[in-house]
Amino acid sequence: MPIYEYRCDSCGFQKEHLQKMSDAPLNSCPECGQESYAKQLSAAGFQLKGSGWYATDFKGGSKPATPPPCQTGEGSCSSCVAS
């Protein structure tokens, strides 16, 4: 079950609540009783570790150096292989 962070706009009370995704959002502040208790947007609490697809496909790292393109288009410059 996800943990949602709520904050009251009236009194500033803030608390995390463990709720099912199907549960209705809370709107009554447990501290002052006002109907201004709203969900906050917060960062996800997980981190990818290990040597799985994330590390091998998306993590970044060094990219192979590519030679500069041939200036003449004929393969006659020193960085090109003549065809």
PDB file with one MODEL, atoms N, CA, C and O in Angstrom:
MODEL        1
ATOM      1  N   MET A   1       0.846  -1.190   0.000  1.00  0.00           N
ATOM      2  CA  MET A   1       0.000   0.000   0.000  1.00  0.00           C
ATOM      3  C   MET A   1       0.884   1.243   0.000  1.00  0.00           C
ATOM      4  O   MET A   1       1.882   1.306   0.718  1.00  0.00           O
ATOM      5  N   PRO A   2       0.511   2.223  -0.807  1.00  0.00           N
ATOM      6  CA  PRO A   2       1.302   3.459  -0.848  1.00  0.00           C
ATOM      7  C   PRO A   2       1.102   4.335   0.383  1.00  0.00           C
ATOM      8  O   PRO A   2       0.081   4.268   1.068  1.00  0.00           O
ATOM      9  N   ILE A   3       2.103   5.147   0.634  1.00  0.00           N
ATOM     10  CA  ILE A   3       2.043   6.124   1.726  1.00  0.00           C
ATOM     11  C   ILE A   3       1.820   7.493   1.091  1.00  0.00           C
ATOM     12  O   ILE A   3       2.596   7.919   0.236  1.00  0.00           O
ATOM     13  N   TYR A   4       0.772   8.172   1.503  1.00  0.00           N
ATOM     14  CA  TYR A   4       0.445   9.493   0.983  1.00  0.00           C
ATOM     15  C   TYR A   4       0.728  10.540   2.054  1.00  0.00           C
ATOM     16  O   TYR A   4       0.483  10.317   3.240  1.00  0.00           O
ATOM     17  N   GLU A   5       1.237  11.660   1.627  1.00  0.00           N
ATOM     18  CA  GLU A   5       1.527  12.763   2.534  1.00  0.00           C
ATOM     19  C   GLU A   5       0.416  13.803   2.398  1.00  0.00           C
ATOM     20  O   GLU A   5       0.080  14.221   1.290  1.00  0.00           O
ATOM     21  N   TYR A   6      -0.146  14.213   3.520  1.00  0.00           N
ATOM     22  CA  TYR A   6      -1.232  15.192   3.548  1.00  0.00           C
ATOM     23  C   TYR A   6      -0.800  16.424   4.330  1.00  0.00           C
ATOM     24  O   TYR A   6       0.052  16.346   5.216  1.00  0.00           O
ATOM     25  N   ARG A   7      -1.400  17.566   3.989  1.00  0.00           N
ATOM     26  CA  ARG A   7      -1.138  18.807   4.718  1.00  0.00           C
ATOM     27  C   ARG A   7      -2.430  19.616   4.786  1.00  0.00           C
ATOM     28  O   ARG A   7      -3.185  19.694   3.817  1.00  0.00           O
ATOM     29  N   CYS A   8      -2.666  20.218   5.956  1.00  0.00           N
ATOM     30  CA  CYS A   8      -3.843  21.059   6.157  1.00  0.00           C
ATOM     31  C   CYS A   8      -3.484  22.500   5.793  1.00  0.00           C
ATOM     32  O   CYS A   8      -2.504  23.048   6.299  1.00  0.00           O
ATOM     33  N   ASP A   9      -4.282  23.110   4.910  1.00  0.00           N
ATOM     34  CA  ASP A   9      -4.052  24.501   4.526  1.00  0.00           C
ATOM     35  C   ASP A   9      -4.451  25.472   5.632  1.00  0.00           C
ATOM     36  O   ASP A   9      -3.951  26.596   5.672  1.00  0.00           O
ATOM     37  N   SER A  10      -5.339  25.060   6.527  1.00  0.00           N
ATOM     38  CA  SER A  10      -5.791  25.946   7.606  1.00  0.00           C
ATOM     39  C   SER A  10      -4.780  26.063   8.744  1.00  0.00           C
ATOM     40  O   SER A  10      -4.406  27.170   9.132  1.00  0.00           O
ATOM     41  N   CYS A  11      -4.339  24.925   9.280  1.00  0.00           N
ATOM     42  CA  CYS A  11      -3.460  24.962  10.457  1.00  0.00           C
ATOM     43  C   CYS A  11      -2.024  24.549  10.162  1.00  0.00           C
ATOM     44  O   CYS A  11      -1.154  24.720  11.017  1.00  0.00           O
ATOM     45  N   GLY A  12      -1.750  24.009   8.972  1.00  0.00           N
ATOM     46  CA  GLY A  12      -0.399  23.609   8.612  1.00  0.00           C
ATOM     47  C   GLY A  12       0.006  22.225   9.090  1.00  0.00           C
ATOM     48  O   GLY A  12       1.153  21.822   8.899  1.00  0.00           O
ATOM     49  N   PHE A  13      -0.919  21.481   9.713  1.00  0.00           N
ATOM     50  CA  PHE A  13      -0.633  20.126  10.183  1.00  0.00           C
ATOM     51  C   PHE A  13      -0.268  19.240   8.993  1.00  0.00           C
ATOM     52  O   PHE A  13      -0.902  19.311   7.941  1.00  0.00           O
ATOM     53  N   GLN A  14       0.763  18.401   9.168  1.00  0.00           N
ATOM     54  CA  GLN A  14       1.243  17.547   8.099  1.00  0.00           C
ATOM     55  C   GLN A  14       1.445  16.139   8.631  1.00  0.00           C
ATOM     56  O   GLN A  14       1.985  15.961   9.723  1.00  0.00           O
ATOM     57  N   LYS A  15       1.011  15.121   7.861  1.00  0.00           N
ATOM     58  CA  LYS A  15       1.139  13.742   8.302  1.00  0.00           C
ATOM     59  C   LYS A  15       1.109  12.808   7.103  1.00  0.00           C
ATOM     60  O   LYS A  15       0.510  13.124   6.076  1.00  0.00           O
ATOM     61  N   GLU A  16       1.763  11.647   7.238  1.00  0.00           N
ATOM     62  CA  GLU A  16       1.719  10.606   6.214  1.00  0.00           C
ATOM     63  C   GLU A  16       0.661   9.582   6.596  1.00  0.00           C
ATOM     64  O   GLU A  16       0.508   9.245   7.770  1.00  0.00           O
ATOM     65  N   HIS A  17      -0.076   9.084   5.591  1.00  0.00           N
ATOM     66  CA  HIS A  17      -1.122   8.087   5.819  1.00  0.00           C
ATOM     67  C   HIS A  17      -0.918   6.917   4.868  1.00  0.00           C
ATOM     68  O   HIS A  17      -0.672   7.108   3.677  1.00  0.00           O
ATOM     69  N   LEU A  18      -1.024   5.704   5.405  1.00  0.00           N
ATOM     70  CA  LEU A  18      -0.949   4.484   4.624  1.00  0.00           C
ATOM     71  C   LEU A  18      -2.357   4.174   4.133  1.00  0.00           C
ATOM     72  O   LEU A  18      -3.248   3.896   4.936  1.00  0.00           O
ATOM     73  N   GLN A  19      -2.565   4.222   2.810  1.00  0.00           N
ATOM     74  CA  GLN A  19      -3.890   4.013   2.240  1.00  0.00           C
ATOM     75  C   GLN A  19      -3.820   3.104   1.027  1.00  0.00           C
ATOM     76  O   GLN A  19      -2.787   3.019   0.362  1.00  0.00           O
ATOM     77  N   LYS A  20      -4.917   2.429   0.743  1.00  0.00           N
ATOM     78  CA  LYS A  20      -5.040   1.697  -0.508  1.00  0.00           C
ATOM     79  C   LYS A  20      -5.224   2.708  -1.626  1.00  0.00           C
ATOM     80  O   LYS A  20      -5.700   3.819  -1.396  1.00  0.00           O
ATOM     81  N   MET A  21      -4.846   2.321  -2.834  1.00  0.00           N
ATOM     82  CA  MET A  21      -5.027   3.218  -3.976  1.00  0.00           C
ATOM     83  C   MET A  21      -6.508   3.460  -4.253  1.00  0.00           C
ATOM     84  O   MET A  21      -6.877   4.500  -4.798  1.00  0.00           O
ATOM     85  N   SER A  22      -7.344   2.516  -3.887  1.00  0.00           N
ATOM     86  CA  SER A  22      -8.777   2.641  -4.130  1.00  0.00           C
ATOM     87  C   SER A  22      -9.506   3.449  -3.052  1.00  0.00           C
ATOM     88  O   SER A  22     -10.672   3.799  -3.233  1.00  0.00           O
ATOM     89  N   ASP A  23      -8.833   3.752  -1.929  1.00  0.00           N
ATOM     90  CA  ASP A  23      -9.458   4.542  -0.858  1.00  0.00           C
ATOM     91  C   ASP A  23      -9.693   5.977  -1.315  1.00  0.00           C
ATOM     92  O   ASP A  23      -8.918   6.534  -2.092  1.00  0.00           O
ATOM     93  N   ALA A  24     -10.763   6.554  -0.823  1.00  0.00           N
ATOM     94  CA  ALA A  24     -11.061   7.961  -1.117  1.00  0.00           C
ATOM     95  C   ALA A  24     -10.040   8.850  -0.401  1.00  0.00           C
ATOM     96  O   ALA A  24      -9.608   8.523   0.704  1.00  0.00           O
ATOM     97  N   PRO A  25      -9.652   9.964  -1.017  1.00  0.00           N
ATOM     98  CA  PRO A  25      -8.704  10.871  -0.365  1.00  0.00           C
ATOM     99  C   PRO A  25      -9.292  11.461   0.920  1.00  0.00           C
ATOM    100  O   PRO A  25     -10.495  11.708   1.011  1.00  0.00           O
ATOM    101  N   LEU A  26      -8.430  11.679   1.899  1.00  0.00           N
ATOM    102  CA  LEU A  26      -8.868  12.302   3.145  1.00  0.00           C
ATOM    103  C   LEU A  26      -9.039  13.799   2.905  1.00  0.00           C
ATOM    104  O   LEU A  26      -8.293  14.393   2.125  1.00  0.00           O
ATOM    105  N   ASN A  27     -10.016  14.410   3.571  1.00  0.00           N
ATOM    106  CA  ASN A  27     -10.190  15.861   3.414  1.00  0.00           C
ATOM    107  C   ASN A  27     -10.420  16.573   4.743  1.00  0.00           C
ATOM    108  O   ASN A  27     -10.382  17.802   4.797  1.00  0.00           O
ATOM    109  N   SER A  28     -10.659  15.817   5.821  1.00  0.00           N
ATOM    110  CA  SER A  28     -10.866  16.410   7.137  1.00  0.00           C
ATOM    111  C   SER A  28      -9.574  16.317   7.949  1.00  0.00           C
ATOM    112  O   SER A  28      -9.050  15.224   8.162  1.00  0.00           O
ATOM    113  N   CYS A  29      -9.068  17.452   8.396  1.00  0.00           N
ATOM    114  CA  CYS A  29      -7.823  17.502   9.164  1.00  0.00           C
ATOM    115  C   CYS A  29      -8.022  16.864  10.541  1.00  0.00           C
ATOM    116  O   CYS A  29      -8.951  17.234  11.259  1.00  0.00           O
ATOM    117  N   PRO A  30      -7.154  15.901  10.922  1.00  0.00           N
ATOM    118  CA  PRO A  30      -7.289  15.278  12.239  1.00  0.00           C
ATOM    119  C   PRO A  30      -6.894  16.220  13.386  1.00  0.00           C
ATOM    120  O   PRO A  30      -7.240  15.952  14.537  1.00  0.00           O
ATOM    121  N   GLU A  31      -6.188  17.300  13.104  1.00  0.00           N
ATOM    122  CA  GLU A  31      -5.748  18.227  14.131  1.00  0.00           C
ATOM    123  C   GLU A  31      -6.791  19.304  14.424  1.00  0.00           C
ATOM    124  O   GLU A  31      -7.147  19.519  15.583  1.00  0.00           O
ATOM    125  N   CYS A  32      -7.290  19.988  13.375  1.00  0.00           N
ATOM    126  CA  CYS A  32      -8.213  21.109  13.602  1.00  0.00           C
ATOM    127  C   CYS A  32      -9.644  20.828  13.132  1.00  0.00           C
ATOM    128  O   CYS A  32     -10.559  21.585  13.457  1.00  0.00           O
ATOM    129  N   GLY A  33      -9.845  19.747  12.372  1.00  0.00           N
ATOM    130  CA  GLY A  33     -11.189  19.376  11.934  1.00  0.00           C
ATOM    131  C   GLY A  33     -11.674  20.102  10.679  1.00  0.00           C
ATOM    132  O   GLY A  33     -12.779  19.829  10.211  1.00  0.00           O
ATOM    133  N   GLN A  34     -10.889  21.008  10.130  1.00  0.00           N
ATOM    134  CA  GLN A  34     -11.285  21.740   8.923  1.00  0.00           C
ATOM    135  C   GLN A  34     -11.243  20.811   7.703  1.00  0.00           C
ATOM    136  O   GLN A  34     -10.542  19.799   7.698  1.00  0.00           O
ATOM    137  N   GLU A  35     -11.998  21.174   6.688  1.00  0.00           N
ATOM    138  CA  GLU A  35     -12.063  20.383   5.457  1.00  0.00           C
ATOM    139  C   GLU A  35     -11.018  20.856   4.439  1.00  0.00           C
ATOM    140  O   GLU A  35     -11.313  20.941   3.247  1.00  0.00           O
ATOM    141  N   SER A  36      -9.823  21.159   4.893  1.00  0.00           N
ATOM    142  CA  SER A  36      -8.772  21.660   4.008  1.00  0.00           C
ATOM    143  C   SER A  36      -7.527  20.768   4.033  1.00  0.00           C
ATOM    144  O   SER A  36      -6.412  21.248   3.827  1.00  0.00           O
ATOM    145  N   TYR A  37      -7.719  19.486   4.282  1.00  0.00           N
ATOM    146  CA  TYR A  37      -6.651  18.494   4.324  1.00  0.00           C
ATOM    147  C   TYR A  37      -6.464  17.966   2.911  1.00  0.00           C
ATOM    148  O   TYR A  37      -7.401  17.398   2.351  1.00  0.00           O
ATOM    149  N   ALA A  38      -5.293  18.130   2.318  1.00  0.00           N
ATOM    150  CA  ALA A  38      -5.091  17.754   0.919  1.00  0.00           C
ATOM    151  C   ALA A  38      -3.803  16.957   0.741  1.00  0.00           C
ATOM    152  O   ALA A  38      -2.843  17.132   1.492  1.00  0.00           O
ATOM    153  N   LYS A  39      -3.794  16.070  -0.273  1.00  0.00           N
ATOM    154  CA  LYS A  39      -2.604  15.296  -0.610  1.00  0.00           C
ATOM    155  C   LYS A  39      -1.523  16.217  -1.141  1.00  0.00           C
ATOM    156  O   LYS A  39      -1.796  17.193  -1.840  1.00  0.00           O
ATOM    157  N   GLN A  40      -0.282  15.883  -0.791  1.00  0.00           N
ATOM    158  CA  GLN A  40       0.871  16.630  -1.279  1.00  0.00           C
ATOM    159  C   GLN A  40       1.596  15.798  -2.327  1.00  0.00           C
ATOM    160  O   GLN A  40       1.542  14.568  -2.303  1.00  0.00           O
ATOM    161  N   LEU A  41       2.267  16.468  -3.237  1.00  0.00           N
ATOM    162  CA  LEU A  41       3.078  15.801  -4.230  1.00  0.00           C
ATOM    163  C   LEU A  41       4.466  15.606  -3.634  1.00  0.00           C
ATOM    164  O   LEU A  41       5.108  16.579  -3.239  1.00  0.00           O
ATOM    165  N   SER A  42       4.937  14.363  -3.563  1.00  0.00           N
ATOM    166  CA  SER A  42       6.242  14.102  -2.967  1.00  0.00           C
ATOM    167  C   SER A  42       7.012  13.106  -3.830  1.00  0.00           C
ATOM    168  O   SER A  42       6.433  12.454  -4.699  1.00  0.00           O
ATOM    169  N   ALA A  43       8.298  12.992  -3.592  1.00  0.00           N
ATOM    170  CA  ALA A  43       9.174  12.114  -4.365  1.00  0.00           C
ATOM    171  C   ALA A  43       8.899  10.648  -4.044  1.00  0.00           C
ATOM    172  O   ALA A  43       8.499  10.297  -2.933  1.00  0.00           O
ATOM    173  N   ALA A  44       9.122   9.815  -5.036  1.00  0.00           N
ATOM    174  CA  ALA A  44       8.967   8.371  -4.837  1.00  0.00           C
ATOM    175  C   ALA A  44      10.088   7.859  -3.943  1.00  0.00           C
ATOM    176  O   ALA A  44      11.214   8.353  -4.010  1.00  0.00           O
ATOM    177  N   GLY A  45       9.792   6.890  -3.125  1.00  0.00           N
ATOM    178  CA  GLY A  45      10.769   6.382  -2.170  1.00  0.00           C
ATOM    179  C   GLY A  45      11.382   5.059  -2.567  1.00  0.00           C
ATOM    180  O   GLY A  45      11.291   4.092  -1.810  1.00  0.00           O
ATOM    181  N   PHE A  46      12.013   4.984  -3.749  1.00  0.00           N
ATOM    182  CA  PHE A  46      12.708   3.762  -4.114  1.00  0.00           C
ATOM    183  C   PHE A  46      13.981   4.114  -4.876  1.00  0.00           C
ATOM    184  O   PHE A  46      14.116   5.212  -5.416  1.00  0.00           O
ATOM    185  N   GLN A  47      14.907   3.166  -4.910  1.00  0.00           N
ATOM    186  CA  GLN A  47      16.171   3.375  -5.593  1.00  0.00           C
ATOM    187  C   GLN A  47      16.532   2.091  -6.314  1.00  0.00           C
ATOM    188  O   GLN A  47      16.446   1.003  -5.743  1.00  0.00           O
ATOM    189  N   LEU A  48      16.938   2.219  -7.574  1.00  0.00           N
ATOM    190  CA  LEU A  48      17.329   1.051  -8.347  1.00  0.00           C
ATOM    191  C   LEU A  48      18.791   0.729  -8.058  1.00  0.00           C
ATOM    192  O   LEU A  48      19.657   1.596  -8.167  1.00  0.00           O
ATOM    193  N   LYS A  49      19.063  -0.527  -7.687  1.00  0.00           N
ATOM    194  CA  LYS A  49      20.418  -0.964  -7.373  1.00  0.00           C
ATOM    195  C   LYS A  49      20.705  -2.270  -8.094  1.00  0.00           C
ATOM    196  O   LYS A  49      19.791  -2.942  -8.572  1.00  0.00           O
ATOM    197  N   GLY A  50      21.965  -2.617  -8.167  1.00  0.00           N
ATOM    198  CA  GLY A  50      22.347  -3.894  -8.742  1.00  0.00           C
ATOM    199  C   GLY A  50      22.815  -3.769 -10.181  1.00  0.00           C
ATOM    200  O   GLY A  50      23.109  -2.674 -10.659  1.00  0.00           O
ATOM    201  N   SER A  51      22.879  -4.902 -10.862  1.00  0.00           N
ATOM    202  CA  SER A  51      23.409  -4.933 -12.223  1.00  0.00           C
ATOM    203  C   SER A  51      22.341  -5.339 -13.229  1.00  0.00           C
ATOM    204  O   SER A  51      22.654  -5.985 -14.229  1.00  0.00           O
ATOM    205  N   GLY A  52      21.114  -4.982 -12.988  1.00  0.00           N
ATOM    206  CA  GLY A  52      20.018  -5.345 -13.884  1.00  0.00           C
ATOM    207  C   GLY A  52      19.918  -4.434 -15.083  1.00  0.00           C
ATOM    208  O   GLY A  52      20.886  -3.762 -15.441  1.00  0.00           O
ATOM    209  N   TRP A  53      18.760  -4.404 -15.704  1.00  0.00           N
ATOM    210  CA  TRP A  53      18.545  -3.640 -16.936  1.00  0.00           C
ATOM    211  C   TRP A  53      18.846  -2.162 -16.768  1.00  0.00           C
ATOM    212  O   TRP A  53      19.313  -1.523 -17.710  1.00  0.00           O
ATOM    213  N   TYR A  54      18.589  -1.595 -15.578  1.00  0.00           N
ATOM    214  CA  TYR A  54      18.839  -0.173 -15.364  1.00  0.00           C
ATOM    215  C   TYR A  54      20.331   0.151 -15.502  1.00  0.00           C
ATOM    216  O   TYR A  54      20.697   1.121 -16.165  1.00  0.00           O
ATOM    217  N   ALA A  55      21.173  -0.643 -14.890  1.00  0.00           N
ATOM    218  CA  ALA A  55      22.609  -0.378 -14.915  1.00  0.00           C
ATOM    219  C   ALA A  55      23.204  -0.616 -16.297  1.00  0.00           C
ATOM    220  O   ALA A  55      24.129   0.087 -16.703  1.00  0.00           O
ATOM    221  N   THR A  56      22.688  -1.590 -17.014  1.00  0.00           N
ATOM    222  CA  THR A  56      23.278  -1.916 -18.310  1.00  0.00           C
ATOM    223  C   THR A  56      22.688  -1.118 -19.459  1.00  0.00           C
ATOM    224  O   THR A  56      23.383  -0.886 -20.447  1.00  0.00           O
ATOM    225  N   ASP A  57      21.445  -0.693 -19.372  1.00  0.00           N
ATOM    226  CA  ASP A  57      20.793  -0.041 -20.507  1.00  0.00           C
ATOM    227  C   ASP A  57      20.570   1.453 -20.357  1.00  0.00           C
ATOM    228  O   ASP A  57      20.575   2.168 -21.359  1.00  0.00           O
ATOM    229  N   PHE A  58      20.375   1.951 -19.141  1.00  0.00           N
ATOM    230  CA  PHE A  58      19.955   3.337 -18.977  1.00  0.00           C
ATOM    231  C   PHE A  58      20.821   4.176 -18.045  1.00  0.00           C
ATOM    232  O   PHE A  58      20.590   5.381 -17.939  1.00  0.00           O
ATOM    233  N   LYS A  59      21.769   3.616 -17.392  1.00  0.00           N
ATOM    234  CA  LYS A  59      22.501   4.342 -16.354  1.00  0.00           C
ATOM    235  C   LYS A  59      23.500   5.353 -16.920  1.00  0.00           C
ATOM    236  O   LYS A  59      23.981   6.204 -16.172  1.00  0.00           O
ATOM    237  N   GLY A  60      23.819   5.291 -18.174  1.00  0.00           N
ATOM    238  CA  GLY A  60      24.788   6.224 -18.741  1.00  0.00           C
ATOM    239  C   GLY A  60      26.135   5.557 -18.846  1.00  0.00           C
ATOM    240  O   GLY A  60      26.219   4.353 -19.086  1.00  0.00           O
ATOM    241  N   GLY A  61      27.180   6.320 -18.671  1.00  0.00           N
ATOM    242  CA  GLY A  61      28.518   5.769 -18.771  1.00  0.00           C
ATOM    243  C   GLY A  61      29.206   6.284 -20.016  1.00  0.00           C
ATOM    244  O   GLY A  61      28.726   7.214 -20.664  1.00  0.00           O
ATOM    245  N   SER A  62      30.327   5.679 -20.348  1.00  0.00           N
ATOM    246  CA  SER A  62      31.085   6.158 -21.501  1.00  0.00           C
ATOM    247  C   SER A  62      30.471   5.638 -22.789  1.00  0.00           C
ATOM    248  O   SER A  62      30.010   4.499 -22.873  1.00  0.00           O
ATOM    249  N   LYS A  63      30.481   6.503 -23.783  1.00  0.00           N
ATOM    250  CA  LYS A  63      29.968   6.142 -25.099  1.00  0.00           C
ATOM    251  C   LYS A  63      31.167   5.984 -26.028  1.00  0.00           C
ATOM    252  O   LYS A  63      32.157   6.695 -25.860  1.00  0.00           O
ATOM    253  N   PRO A  64      31.111   5.078 -27.000  1.00  0.00           N
ATOM    254  CA  PRO A  64      32.246   4.899 -27.901  1.00  0.00           C
ATOM    255  C   PRO A  64      32.482   6.166 -28.723  1.00  0.00           C
ATOM    256  O   PRO A  64      31.541   6.802 -29.198  1.00  0.00           O
ATOM    257  N   ALA A  65      33.743   6.510 -28.876  1.00  0.00           N
ATOM    258  CA  ALA A  65      34.086   7.701 -29.651  1.00  0.00           C
ATOM    259  C   ALA A  65      33.878   7.416 -31.128  1.00  0.00           C
ATOM    260  O   ALA A  65      34.291   6.369 -31.628  1.00  0.00           O
ATOM    261  N   THR A  66      33.245   8.334 -31.820  1.00  0.00           N
ATOM    262  CA  THR A  66      33.028   8.185 -33.258  1.00  0.00           C
ATOM    263  C   THR A  66      33.970   9.125 -33.984  1.00  0.00           C
ATOM    264  O   THR A  66      34.159  10.266 -33.564  1.00  0.00           O
ATOM    265  N   PRO A  67      34.562   8.654 -35.069  1.00  0.00           N
ATOM    266  CA  PRO A  67      35.475   9.518 -35.808  1.00  0.00           C
ATOM    267  C   PRO A  67      34.714  10.653 -36.481  1.00  0.00           C
ATOM    268  O   PRO A  67      33.535  10.500 -36.798  1.00  0.00           O
ATOM    269  N   PRO A  68      35.363  11.776 -36.701  1.00  0.00           N
ATOM    270  CA  PRO A  68      34.679  12.877 -37.363  1.00  0.00           C
ATOM    271  C   PRO A  68      34.324  12.500 -38.802  1.00  0.00           C
ATOM    272  O   PRO A  68      35.000  11.664 -39.403  1.00  0.00           O
ATOM    273  N   PRO A  69      33.283  13.100 -39.357  1.00  0.00           N
ATOM    274  CA  PRO A  69      32.908  12.757 -40.727  1.00  0.00           C
ATOM    275  C   PRO A  69      33.958  13.268 -41.720  1.00  0.00           C
ATOM    276  O   PRO A  69      34.680  14.225 -41.443  1.00  0.00           O
ATOM    277  N   CYS A  70      34.024  12.634 -42.836  1.00  0.00           N
ATOM    278  CA  CYS A  70      34.966  13.014 -43.882  1.00  0.00           C
ATOM    279  C   CYS A  70      34.568  14.373 -44.455  1.00  0.00           C
ATOM    280  O   CYS A  70      33.404  14.594 -44.786  1.00  0.00           O
ATOM    281  N   GLN A  71      35.533  15.275 -44.568  1.00  0.00           N
ATOM    282  CA  GLN A  71      35.259  16.622 -45.070  1.00  0.00           C
ATOM    283  C   GLN A  71      35.002  16.635 -46.571  1.00  0.00           C
ATOM    284  O   GLN A  71      34.204  17.436 -47.057  1.00  0.00           O
ATOM    285  N   THR A  72      35.660  15.770 -47.295  1.00  0.00           N
ATOM    286  CA  THR A  72      35.522  15.787 -48.759  1.00  0.00           C
ATOM    287  C   THR A  72      34.432  14.856 -49.247  1.00  0.00           C
ATOM    288  O   THR A  72      33.928  15.026 -50.357  1.00  0.00           O
ATOM    289  N   GLY A  73      34.057  13.872 -48.437  1.00  0.00           N
ATOM    290  CA  GLY A  73      33.041  12.910 -48.844  1.00  0.00           C
ATOM    291  C   GLY A  73      33.595  11.806 -49.724  1.00  0.00           C
ATOM    292  O   GLY A  73      32.841  10.960 -50.205  1.00  0.00           O
ATOM    293  N   GLU A  74      34.917  11.804 -49.943  1.00  0.00           N
ATOM    294  CA  GLU A  74      35.535  10.815 -50.829  1.00  0.00           C
ATOM    295  C   GLU A  74      36.304   9.751 -50.057  1.00  0.00           C
ATOM    296  O   GLU A  74      36.799   8.801 -50.663  1.00  0.00           O
ATOM    297  N   GLY A  75      36.419   9.879 -48.749  1.00  0.00           N
ATOM    298  CA  GLY A  75      37.180   8.918 -47.975  1.00  0.00           C
ATOM    299  C   GLY A  75      38.677   9.147 -48.063  1.00  0.00           C
ATOM    300  O   GLY A  75      39.469   8.230 -47.842  1.00  0.00           O
ATOM    301  N   SER A  76      39.063  10.381 -48.388  1.00  0.00           N
ATOM    302  CA  SER A  76      40.490  10.657 -48.571  1.00  0.00           C
ATOM    303  C   SER A  76      41.136  11.330 -47.362  1.00  0.00           C
ATOM    304  O   SER A  76      42.354  11.506 -47.358  1.00  0.00           O
ATOM    305  N   CYS A  77      40.387  11.705 -46.357  1.00  0.00           N
ATOM    306  CA  CYS A  77      40.998  12.337 -45.188  1.00  0.00           C
ATOM    307  C   CYS A  77      41.608  11.263 -44.282  1.00  0.00           C
ATOM    308  O   CYS A  77      41.314  10.078 -44.436  1.00  0.00           O
ATOM    309  N   SER A  78      42.448  11.677 -43.348  1.00  0.00           N
ATOM    310  CA  SER A  78      43.215  10.715 -42.540  1.00  0.00           C
ATOM    311  C   SER A  78      42.336   9.913 -41.588  1.00  0.00           C
ATOM    312  O   SER A  78      42.734   8.824 -41.175  1.00  0.00           O
ATOM    313  N   SER A  79      41.134  10.418 -41.219  1.00  0.00           N
ATOM    314  CA  SER A  79      40.286   9.680 -40.284  1.00  0.00           C
ATOM    315  C   SER A  79      39.337   8.721 -40.996  1.00  0.00           C
ATOM    316  O   SER A  79      38.647   7.945 -40.335  1.00  0.00           O
ATOM    317  N   CYS A  80      39.286   8.754 -42.315  1.00  0.00           N
ATOM    318  CA  CYS A  80      38.373   7.881 -43.062  1.00  0.00           C
ATOM    319  C   CYS A  80      39.108   6.663 -43.592  1.00  0.00           C
ATOM    320  O   CYS A  80      40.320   6.679 -43.810  1.00  0.00           O
ATOM    321  N   VAL A  81      38.352   5.633 -43.787  1.00  0.00           N
ATOM    322  CA  VAL A  81      38.888   4.431 -44.420  1.00  0.00           C
ATOM    323  C   VAL A  81      38.446   4.493 -45.884  1.00  0.00           C
ATOM    324  O   VAL A  81      37.253   4.601 -46.167  1.00  0.00           O
ATOM    325  N   ALA A  82      39.374   4.427 -46.785  1.00  0.00           N
ATOM    326  CA  ALA A  82      39.021   4.513 -48.210  1.00  0.00           C
ATOM    327  C   ALA A  82      38.209   3.298 -48.609  1.00  0.00           C
ATOM    328  O   ALA A  82      38.526   2.170 -48.231  1.00  0.00           O
ATOM    329  N   SER A  83      37.150   3.542 -49.383  1.00  0.00           N
ATOM    330  CA  SER A  83      36.302   2.427 -49.789  1.00  0.00           C
ATOM    331  C   SER A  83      36.574   2.006 -51.199  1.00  0.00           C
ATOM    332  O   SER A  83      35.942   1.075 -51.698  1.00  0.00           O
TER     333      SER A  83
ENDMDL
END
